[in-house]
Amino acid sequence: MHSRRSMTGAITAVLALTASACTHGGQNAGAHGGGRDLTVARPIDVVDLSPDGSFVRSSDSQVVALIADSLYRIDENDRIEPALAAGMPKVSKDQLAWTIELRPGITFSNGSSLTSKDVKFSLENARKGTQQGKLFEPISSIETPSATTVVVHTGAKDATLLWALAGFTAAILPDDFAGMPAQRFYQKPIGAGAYMIAERKPGVDLKLVRNPHYYGAAPKPDSITFTPVADRNARMTQLRAGAVNMIEDPPVEQVPKIKSDSTLRIYSRPIGVMRLGLTTAKPPLNDLHVRRAISLAMDRTSMVRAVLGGGGSVACSWINVTFLRGYRPPFGCLVDLNQAKGEMAKSSYPHGASFSLTYDSGDAQMPLTAQIVQSDLAKIGIQLKLNGTTNQLYKASLANRSFQGRFSLFALPGDPGLSFANYVDTDAESTSSQLLPQIKQEFEKSTRMFDEAARFKMYNTIADQIAGNADAIGMYSPNKVFASTTKISGVKILPTNKVNFADISVSG
């Protein structure tokens, strides 16, 4: 979410930063950037290429980020820099109007000009999103005084708006989906990013090629092909055989061997938090004591060992500790079986309870995590029914709130305010929580605090309340891991849980 720098300082420095054309940038850089083809084997296929829908899966959102730029982007140091925007926004004295100038001469991958009209459409469309629409709810109206000028108005001060505009869910698309129905458009979306879709064969591969109209420095690979390979050992076999030159999530037990192999490279960075979300709308999870018992009973250290092979850390909150500036809610860190049993004894279900857990069975980590949670909760008399399902059915259960418990890898970078916005969204699992009105009030107060120290102090209070309410429970923070051959160089895993694929060099 927010950069570690003061938001007030960022706004003060707006005019000075306007000249910064973004590190990816020279205008009309269609020249060759090094060439070669990059092939990447990943655990799961690309399913949803809508900016909002792709939030559920990093494999989807990574592609969205490659083909459709936003006004701003988050760099490798978790700082905001201009992308489609010519510079940082000019914020009005009352901090309710943000004027953004676009880079001149930008075109989409289909050759049509990108104008303020496209920005207005895209942000209004983002506001309707079922996954992340809450991030854009503060926007009250959008003006387009010229083809290259956008004025975003907010109904109240919002210190996190700039971070929302820098996310992939704020990707800029052609007005009215270029005249196509949304469903058809998202099969092969058009954007102004570094790449465009050349071929999409569900279950087989998705191939991206350079966008010839890209406004920034030409990406290094000529093409990027993503291939779904569910079995992690099969991915490793393909890498060693040269069938692909990069893989996502290699077998955790083979990581030490990969590191010692002179023909291979390993890349790792802590990202996100695996979260257990519990709806509070119906029994037995409407009972605070039951939810607290669940949080206290889960052996997070065992999860880190078994699921991550030690490649990660225990999470005390569902927001990454990095983005909370090291803060760990005390209750969220507790694992105490006796205390968990005590909470059950105080609940309306002293003799046991049951509920179902919905998760994406195609995810690399969720199925084993579900088994561990099932075993842990059995020790306090809670029977957990596992409901591993497809990605589409999983998202449907989130949309209609038919789940009782669910997993999600929550990896929203930047200011924690964006994560809290997700929490208080009417589609979040906490909608019936008794604490929600108080948390919502405090959250809305925090968004108006452009003083970063004061805002983060309130964030700690909100994080404590949510941890104690135990409806969004952090379990572990995994390391995102990639492996490649030595023909690949320049790989970086960004704070956004994305890889800098456009900057990777392929040799030989």
N, C-alpha and C positions, 0 to 999 in steps of 0.2 A: 503494500500500500504506500504510505508516504515515505519519501526519501528521508534519510536521517538528517538532512538539512532542514532548517526552519522554513516552513511554508511562507511565513511572512517575508523571509529573506528572498525566497524564490520570486515572490510577487514584486518585491522592490527591485529585483534584478531583471525584471522582464524586458525592459528596453535594451539593456546591455546584451541580453542573450538573443535578442531578435536577429542579430547578425549571424548567430551560429546556425549554419545551414544543415546541421545534423551530420554525424560521422559517416552516414551511408551516402551522403549526398553529393555531388556535383550534378548539375542540371544536365538532363538528356545524356546520361552516360551509357550509351548503347554499345560502346566499344567492348571488345572481348575481355573477360575478366580472368582468364587463365584456362578455361575449358575443362574437359573431362566430365565423366558421368559418375554421379554418386548413387550408390545402391544401398538401401537401408532395410534390414529385416526387423519387423516389430511384432510384438505379441498379438496385436489385434488390428483388424481392418478399419479403414475410415468409414464412418457411418453417417455422420451429420456434419455438413459443411456450412450450416447457418452460424453466424457469430454467437448467437445466444445458445443455441442447441449444442454447439461444440464444447461448451463449458464443462459438460459432464465427463468428457474424455480428452486427455491431452493429445492423443493421436489425431483427433479431429481438429482441435484448436491450433495445433502446430501448422497444419496445412492452411487453415484460415489466415494465420499470421503471415504465411509466405505469399499468399496470393492477394491479400487485401490489407493495405496499410491503414492505420488510424491517423488522426491528426498529430498525435504524439506517440512516443514509444518509451519504454523503460530500458535503460542501457544495462550493461553487465555489472555496474556498480550500484544498481537500484536507484538511478537518478533519471529524471524525465528530460527528454530532448525532443526537439521538433522532428516530425516526419513529413506528413503532407502539409502541415502548417509551415509558414515561412519563418516563424519565430515563436517565442512564448506569448501567451495571451496578454492583452492589456486589460487589467481589471479596473472597473470603475471605483470611484471613491467610496461608494456605499457597498462595494463588493458584491453587487447583485447582477452585474453585466460583464461578460467576458468577450472582448472583441478579438477575433482570430483572423489573421490574414493568411490566405493560402499561397503556396508556391505558384507562381504563374506558369502556364503552359503544361500542366500535368494532364495526362490522358490515361484512360483505363486500358486494359489489355486488348480491348476490342477496337481501340483507336478513337473512341469518343472522348470529348473533353470532360474533365472533372471540374465541377463548379460548386459554388456555395449551395446550389439547389440540391445536389447530390448529398452534401453534408447534412443539410436540414432533413432530408428524407431518411438518411441512415440513422441519425440520432433519434428521430421520432420513432423509427422502427425498433431501435434498441430499447427504447423506453417501454415498448410493449412486450418485451421478452419475459417468458415465464421463469427462466433461470436467473437472469441478472438484470432484469428490467428495473429493479429497485435502485440500482446504481445511478440511473438517469432520471429518477422520479423528481429530484429537486428542480429539474429544468422546467420552467413554466412556459417559455416560448423561445422561438429561434427566428431571428431576422436575417435577411440576406440583402443588405443594401447594395451590394455589387456582386459580380460573378466570382470575385476572389475574396470577399469579406463576409464573415459570419459573426453574428452577435448572439451569444447564448445568454438568456436571462434566467435567473433562478428566483424562486419565490421567497427564499431565505438564504442567508449566507451559508456557503458550503465549502469548507476548506479542503474537501476531498475530491471536488469535481475534476480537477486537472488529472488526477490519477485514474478516474473513470474514463476520461477521454483518451488515456494512453493505453487502455486495454484492448485486447482483440475483440471483445464484445462491442467495441465502438468502431469496428472496421467500417470504412467508407465504401459504399456500394453505389452502383448507378441508380439514379432516381427511378422509382416505380419498377425496380428490378429489370431495367432495360426493356420494359414492355412485356415481360414474361410473367406467368404465374409464379409465385414464390417457390412452390415445390419444384417446378421445372428449373428455375434459376439456380437453386441450391444443388442441383445435380452436377452442375459445372459452373460454379459462380465466377463472375467477372469482378476483378479488382484492379487496384493500381499498385500492387506489390511487386516484388522482384520476380515472381514466377507466375505462370498460368498453367492451367490443366491441359495437358496434351491428350491424355488417355486415362479413363477410369473404368477398370474392370473389377466390380465388386468381388471380393474373395480371392482375387488374383494379384492385382497391383494397381497403383495409382502413380502416373508419371507426370511430373512437372517439367516444364521447359522455361527458359528465360522469357520474361515479358519484354518484347522488343521496344515497348514504349515506356519502360521504367524510368522514372525521373532521377533515381539515385545512381551510385556507382554500380557498374554491372556486377551481378553475382558471379562467384568463381566457378561453380559447377555449371556445365552446359545444361544438365538435367539432373533431377532427383527422382528416383523411383523408390516408392515405399511398398514393401511386400509383407503381407501378414503371414507370420509363421508362429503358430500358437505354442508349439513345443520349444522350450528354451534350449534344450540340448540340440534340437534340429537347427536352431538359429546359430548355435556355436559351430556346428558341423559345416554349415554353409559359409561361415566366416573363414574357417580354416581352409576350406576347399577353394576359396576365391569366388564363390557364386555371388557373394555380396561383399562389400568392403566396409560395412559398418552394421552393428546390431544394437538394439535397445534391450536392456534388462538381460544381460548374460546370466548363466547359472551362478547364483551367489557362491556356491561352494567351489567354483572354478576361478573366482576372481584372483586369489593369490597366485594361481598357476598362470593366469593371463598376464599378471604384472611381471612375472619372471620370464616370460616368453619374449625374446628379442624381435619377433616378427609381428607382435601385437601391441596395442596400446589400450589403456583403460582410462575412462573419464568418469568422475563422480562428483556430485554436489547434493547437499541436503535440500530437500524440497517439500513443501506442504506438510499436511498432517492427515493421516487416515482417521476419519471422524465417524463415530457412531451417533447417528441422529435418532432420537426417540420422540415420536409424536405424543403429545400430552392430551390428546382429545378424548381418548377412551381408556377404560380399564384394561390392564392393570397399570399402564404407564402414566395415567393421570395422577397416580400416587407418588408424591415426592420421595417418600422413603424407599419405594421400590427402585426408582431411578438412581437415587444415591447409593443404594446397595449394589446396583449394577456397576456403577463407576468404581466403587471400592473393591469389587471382586475381581476385576480384570487384571491379569498378570501381564502388564505391558512389557516387562523385561523379557519374559518368555517369547512374546510376539516378536520383539526385535531379534532375538536369537533364531527362532524357528522360521519366521517369514522373511526376514531380511538378511539372515546369515550374519548378523552383527553389523550390517551396513546401514545403520540408522541410529535413532535414539528414541528414548521414551518421550512422549508428549504429555504435558500437563494441561494443555488447552488445545482447542481445535484450530487456533491460529498459530502459525509457526512462531517459535520463540524469538527468531531473528526479527520479525516484524513487530513483535511486542517489546523489542529492545531488551531482551533477556528476562523479561518478567514471566514468572511461572505461578499461576494461581495455586495456593497451598492445597486446597481440597482436591484439585485436579491431579496433584502429584501423589495423593495417598492411595496405597494398595494395602488393604487390611481386611482379611477374611472375617475375623471376629467382629469388627466394626460393621461389616456388610451384613452379617447375620443379625446384629443388633438392629440395624435399620429395617430389615425384613420383619423382625419381631414387633417393631413399632408401627408397621404398615397395616393395611386392611387385608393383607395376604400373609399372615404369619406362618402358614403351613405350605406356602409355595404359590407360584404363579407361572404363567406361560405367555409367550408372545412370539410373533414371527419376525424374522430378519430377512429383508430383501436386499440383494446385491447383484452386481454385474458378474455373472459367472465367467465371462471372458476376460476379466481383469486378472493380471498376473498375481496379485496379492490377496484379493478379497476372499476367495474360497477357503484358503488355509486359515486366514484370520477368523473367519466365521466358525470354523471347527474349534479353534482355541477358545473363542468367546463362549461357545456352546458348552465346552468342558468346564470352563471357569464358573459359569452361572449355575451349572448343575450342582456345584458344591454348596450353594446357598438356597437350593430348592426351586430354582427357576428353570423351567423347561424351554429351551430355545428351538423353535422350528425354523430350519434353514430353507430359504426360498431363493436359490440361485437362478437367475433368469437372463434373458437376452438384454442387450443394451436398450433396445427400443421399448421392451416391456418394462424395464427398470425405469426409464424416463417417464413412461406413462404413469407408473405408480407414484412418481414424485409429483407429476402434474395434477393428478386427481386425489392425491394424499390418501391413497388406499393402503399404504404401508403402515406398519407399527414401528419397526426399527429399520434403519438402512445405513449402509456404508457409503462414504464418499471420500475421495482423496481431495481434500480442500487445499488448493494451492494458489489462492488469490494473492498476488504480490502487492507490495506497496503499503499504504497507510491502513492500519487495522480498521479504520472507519468503513472501508469498503466491505470488509468481512462482517462487521456488525450490521451493515445495511442488508446483507444477505440474510442474516439471522432474523431481523425484524420483518422481513418480507412476508406478506400474507401467505405465500406458498411454502414458507419454512415450517419445520416440524414443531416449532415452539409457539404456534399461534394461540393455543389455549392455555399457555403457561400463566400462572397467577402473577409471576414476576414481569411478564412482558410489558404491561403498561408502564411500569417504572423504568425498565431497561430502555424502552423506546423513547421515553421522555429524556433520559440522560443521554442517550445516543444522539438525539436531535440537538440537544444542547452542545454536545461535543463537536458536531459538524460545523457549528458557528464559531468555533474557537480557532482563529488563525494563529494564535500563540501555541506553538507545538508542545512546549513543556506542560502547559495546563491541559491541553487536549489529551496527551498521553497519560497524565495522572488520572483523568476520568476513564480512559480506556482500561487501566488496571482495575478500577472499581467494577466496571462492567464485566470484565473477564472473570473476576471473582464471583460475581453474581451468577453468571452463566455456568461456571464450573460447579457451584454449589447447587444450582437448580438441576444439573445433570440431565439436560435434554440435548445438548450438543457436546459429546464427550470425546476429547482427544485421546488417541491410543498410542500412536507412534509416528515419528517423522522419518520417512524412508530417504535413503540416498538415491538420487536418480543416477543410473549407471549406464554407460554406453561402452562398447568395445569396438575397436577397428583394427585394420591392418596398418602397417607403418607407411603405407602409401597415402594415408590420410593425415592431414595436419591442420592446425588452427581451430580445433574443436573447443567450444566453450559451452557449458550449460549455464543458462542465464537465470536470474532470480525469478523470472516469469515461468520457470519450468519448461522453457523452450531451448532448443539448440540453435546455434548460429549457423544453420545449414548453408545459407547464402555466402558465408565467409570461409567455408571449408575448402582447402586445396586438395586436389586429387592428382597424384603423380604416377608415372610409370604405366 
